[in-house]
C-alpha cells in the first residue's frame, strides 16, 4: 500500500491539470481514439529502456516522440485514413512492447505503479506538466480556430500543421508524465474521460477547460486517497472516479 | 490600377482528374469578382487554391500586404461543441492581435445579436452561423474578402442584409471582394467582373458582357434566367 506523500501528490495533481487541458482539444478535435492509441506507443519504448537498463520514462518519452512524428506525418500524407493508420501503429506498438518486456514489467507499464519518486523525477515531472499547461493556455485560441476550420486558420495566418505537431507533442508529453502513476492503458483515459464529461457540462470554451481540469484533478486526488485507504491499486481507482464523474454528468440537464 | 490578385495558368488536379485547367485573371485592388458555374465546376477548389490550402500549378500572386478574410462554404460543425460564437471571435482577435472589442464591432456590423453570439456555435441557425463566419472574417482588418456562397442557408432579408453589408464595407474600406454565388441577379448587380467556370468553357469579363442567355445555357446546360433588381 502506497502512502500518500505530498510531493508525489502535487506532481499527480499537476499531471491531472495537463491531462484535463490536453484532453479538451482531443475531444473537440474528435481524435479520442487516436489519442488513446497514441498512448500505447510508449510500450515498446519502455521495453527497450528496460533491455538497455535506462530509466523507463526516457524510453517511453522517446517512443512517444517518434510515434507522434509518425502519426503526424502519416496523417498529412494519407489524410482520410488516420484512424486506420493509428490502429496499425497501436497494434504494432502493443505487439512490440509485449515482445520486449516481461509479463510483470508489462503489467506495470500498462497499469502504472505509483511508488516513491526521486526528487529529480518530481522536478522534471512538474516542469513537463507546467510546459504542457502553458502551451495549451497560450495556443488555445489558435487551436480553436484550427478545429473549426483549417482553411480559415490558414487565412488567419496560423500554421496549422505546425500547431498540430506541437499539440500532439503536448499530448505525448502528458501521457509520458502519467506513465509511472497510471500506466499507458489508463493515462489515455485520464486525458479523455474528464474532457468528455466537461464537454457535456460546459457551454463555453472556458467552462469546458475549467470543468475538465477540475474533474481530472479531483479524480486523481480522490483515487489516490481511496487507494491508500483501501489498500488497492491507485490507477484503476482514479479512472473509476473519473468514469463516475462522467456518468454523473449525464444527469445534468443541458441547455440548447 | 495595380492588380491585387494575379492568377496565371492556374491548374489544380486531384489524381488523374484536372479540375482547373489553366485559369488566367486579375482582380484590381478594391475590385470585385464573382465566380459562377454549375456544381462541381471547381469554384470552391479555385478559392481553396487562392488561400493556399490546395497544391496547384501556375501562379497565384497576391499584392504585398494582402490580408484575407475567408468565409468558407457551409461548415460541418459538431452540434455539441462547447464553443460560443464569442469564443470563436475572441480567438480570432487574439490570433490577429486585434483588441477584443473588435469582436463586438464585427458582430454589430453583421447584425448578429450579443445573445446569439453567447450561444454555442452548434446551436446557431444556418443564417446566424454564416453571419458569425463573416464577422470572424472581418476581425483583424482584412483588405480582401473571399466569400464562398456566404448567404447559403440565410433567409431572404438576411441575404439582402449581408450583400448590402459587403457592398458597404467594400465602399468604406476599399476591400477587394471575391464571391462565389449562385444568385445571378446579385452577381449582375454587385460584381465588377465575372469569372464563369464550366465543364468545357471558361470566361472572364464584365457582367453585362458575360451574362448572356447563350453563355448561361452553355455554362449550365439549360436556359438559366435571372432578373435584374433595381439598385437600392
Interface residues (C-beta under 8 A of the other chain):
Chain A: X28 X30 X140 X141 X142 X144 X145 X148 X149 X150 X151 X152 X154 X155 X156 X157 X158 X198 X199 X200 X202 X203 X204 X205 X206 X207 X208 X256
Chain B: X48 X51 X52 X53 X68 X69 X70 X72 X75 X77 X78 X80 X81 X82 X83 X84 X86 X87 X88 X90 X91 X92 X94 X95 X96 X119 X120 X121 X123 X133 X136 X137 X140 X146
